[in-house]
């Protein structure tokens, strides 16, 4: 059985990963989605934008020597923290099981509380607190590095408050979800992974709908027009052009500058909670044209239905994730259950074995999920650049400039590791995005855009 699951995992991994990888490669070297005719070199801007000549691409994303040194240094640390963080997360859950700590916690809650659900609440709350505390040193070091390079400007006090809020939310929602899923394993020992999958669908939708409110717990946001009325008027011309139908009162400014020097904007929520949020660092520090491009990108996610599409894809992937995790978890339990002192898979400690399996499988599904995400991000880049056509003087220059600002303020390495980009990259590299923007001009030679005729 385990062999069949592994083969199936391999197939899905390559089925999902490979085609997008190939597409990815096309995007990186030649702007594949530039369906418009090849651009004559004349249409590209002078430095830092240069033309593609003979397949050799000159970088459109450039940093000063000092910034480049910093970007390479911080990217090295970020990459190490990402890989170590992933492996450490798996190791912590394995140690909790193999050291019999899981069984001991279970025995402790059973001895103290009579009601099974109260035992479950305490078991999972303790589990979440332990795994969160185990991650704290990596988080601390990561924040220390982000502060050292001037990306984070948050006080340590503020940082710890945010960690506390995240832990509180994690315990509140995590305990309820884990308790319910553990109950499903108990009442449906053969089909629990199907019910878990089905219940995940409304949970995912709920997550999208309430995400703006969760964001507000960490960062205060105020109506954008209170601070940037002129920008709101320009954004309304963009909203009219893209048909995103986000009214003024759904445009917000997130007061992120108290915490970060990075720039960002995003569209979040669904239905009545749908809103556009621009970081104050973006609105205050980037030229309006570039903010318009970034919001155009975000609008692309909405107009092109990336959120429902990614949601639908998640639903499919989660079905696979739960099926494989159930099989892997049952296999790990058969091999190690007795050694770890675990009597059954539906016990609290037994359920923790399923969580270990879920984390392992999710780690291997990450590159496939990110490949899809990069595909959507690239589409949103194309959409954003087309959306500002007629609204700004030079969409190419504006897009390239905004990627250079984005990269410089987040200290993005112009030559990221292809492996890190493939496995952990939810966006194409800033270099690829800037290179594409520098050469994408669908209106040259009377052409039309992929998403806009004019
Ligand atoms: Zn995006």
Boltz pocket constraint, residues with backbone or C-beta under 6 A from the ligand:
constraints:
  - pocket:
      binder: B
      contacts: [[A, 297], [A, 298], [A, 301], [A, 376], [A, 377], [A, 380]]
      max_distance: 6.0
